[in-house]
Amino acid sequence: MNHQLPAILFLLPLFAAISMPVVCLKHRHWSQPISVATLAAMVLVSILNLHNVIHHGEVRYVFSGWTAPLGIEWVADGLASIILVLLSALSLLGVVFTGPTSPKDLGGRIVHYHTLILLLVTSMTGILFAGDLFNLFVFLEVAAISSYALIGVAGGRALFAAFRYLIVGTLGASFFLLGVSYLYAVTGTLNMTDMVDRLPLLLNSKALLGGLLFMFIGLGIKMALVPFHSWLPEAYTYAPDSISPILASLVTKVALLAWVRIIYWVFNASIIINDIPILLLMEVVGALAAVIGAGLALAQRDIKMMFAYGGISHIGIILIGIGQGNQTGFAGGVFYLLNDSVMQAGLFFLAGVAFYQYGVRTIDDIGRVGKQAPWLTGSLIVMAFGMIGLPPTGGFFGKWYIILGALEAGNYVSVAAVLLSTLLTLAYFVKLFEGIFRQTSTRLDVQSGEIPLSFKLTLGVTSAAIIILGLFSAPIVQLLLNHALPPSL
Amino acid sequence: MVDAFFAVFQRPNFLTFVIIFLWGFYIMVTRYNLVKKLIGMYLVQTSVIFFLVSISAKKGATVPVLLSTTDPVQAASYANPLPHVLTLTAIVVGVATTSVGLALCAAIYRKYGSLDEKDILEKLE
């Protein structure tokens, strides 16, 4: 039973997604209960799976009896299992959040929305578990196609943003596939474990370096690294409010994890191919992303746009942590990734509540909310603490471990980049708070009633999670150090 | 330098791949019409698939069905089926992406009455 858990985790949302359009054809109001139930079951199974992996070691799931190098295999190791708990919990929250917003927000396409969300969760599970490179490509594309459709689902301005995302994202996928075919041409295998054994003989191969760089470009587009980030802000800003939390918190991070899988599990991260150290590349690009993303966030007036750029800068910080090539940095990077997913989800929930409940989209309007919205202001303060990285929150400990890792590696540029990005984050949150507490004569035009329960629930849970991740940072990082480290560290 | 130049012509499939890829990329970047951008995107996808097929071509090989089970298997006399299977999957992925792209184009046309990026951007302002 236990070794079937990865397959169950994948099939749960897949079956729900396939049966959704059939079941909900006549009964549209069934769609939300079905997806909430499915994702709640997935949370339970993923916790069971994590427990199993921690106590009995990683699970290698073999499809239809064809063992590893010939057949397709899935690897449920510590890293994938930990992230999967987060993924299913956050998508459950995202689906709970949509209750009150969805009819207006999605233009009545509730069944489409739930089907696509479940497909997105299915494919992200596949990305985390995939044990061979081509499988990874296919799941990346399924995830990407679901997100294009999700962004465009309600029509309006988002359509054009979704189209741009589609064009850029497909270019990224083509680069990734090109990289995969380079590696296949050089090594003759696609299975990650099998490839590890064949790589050491090929370190002078230019095709290997080319393949790795093409994969980096492809995944860089998917994770919105700074030179390739142009699709993200518009897509996430104009996407319906019920959709952007799930997209912002999960899609880019899962692409980053795919890159971590390739660079640490397939390639030994510290290798130097043709005199080019790959980790240095990650640190430099990460430092650029961290600083430039935060700088661009400072220039925004639209709240969602600001948070989207904040997410871009945090991808850079995670990459800095992971690129240090030591245990502290790696665990810090993954821990920061957990935090960042929660914070991004929380911030976009917050932006959704602000618009749905108070009609607020920009910093200039936010002053009108002020004291009338204790839930909104309260959770914003917690999330701002997390984003800036002040002590009781998880954001602080994540950055702390990343900086410790950078110091251990003697990388002072990385330390400076993290600190500079923190200062810029502080600056844009100060700008936001200045907007809130500024005295304005105009009152709210929308007479807001009581906040719906699901809004309180999602805002409360994400804010609490940010603080809990901070309070329990030591055991979580220890868990990451014990179970999620790649074999080469 | 001259050697490198001739080495390129030793492998016409790589040259074809590069030309199709860059051609598609050029169309994606320079054209304002959304459907033309999709065509460029499709060319890029197809070029990568072409590359994957062409590197797996083998002279004098037959279908991968064992002719005799007694001898040790002669790998050189059978075509490798894996790249072709990968190609099929990649084609399916490409078709799915293109269809989502066309659906978005149709929705954009219904909303803005134009497929020209410049017109749409004007209407967005």
Interface residues (C-beta under 8 A of the other chain):
Chain A: F134 F137 V138 E141 V142 A144 I145 Y148 A149 G152 G155 G156 R157 L159 F160 A162 F163 L166 I167 T170 L171 A173 S174 L177 L178 S181 Y184 A185 L190
Chain B: F25 M28 L34 K37 L38 M41 V44 Q45 S47 V48 I49 F51 L52 I55 L82 P83 L86 T89 A90 V93 A96 T97 V100 G101 A103 L104 C105 A107 I108 K111 I120 L124
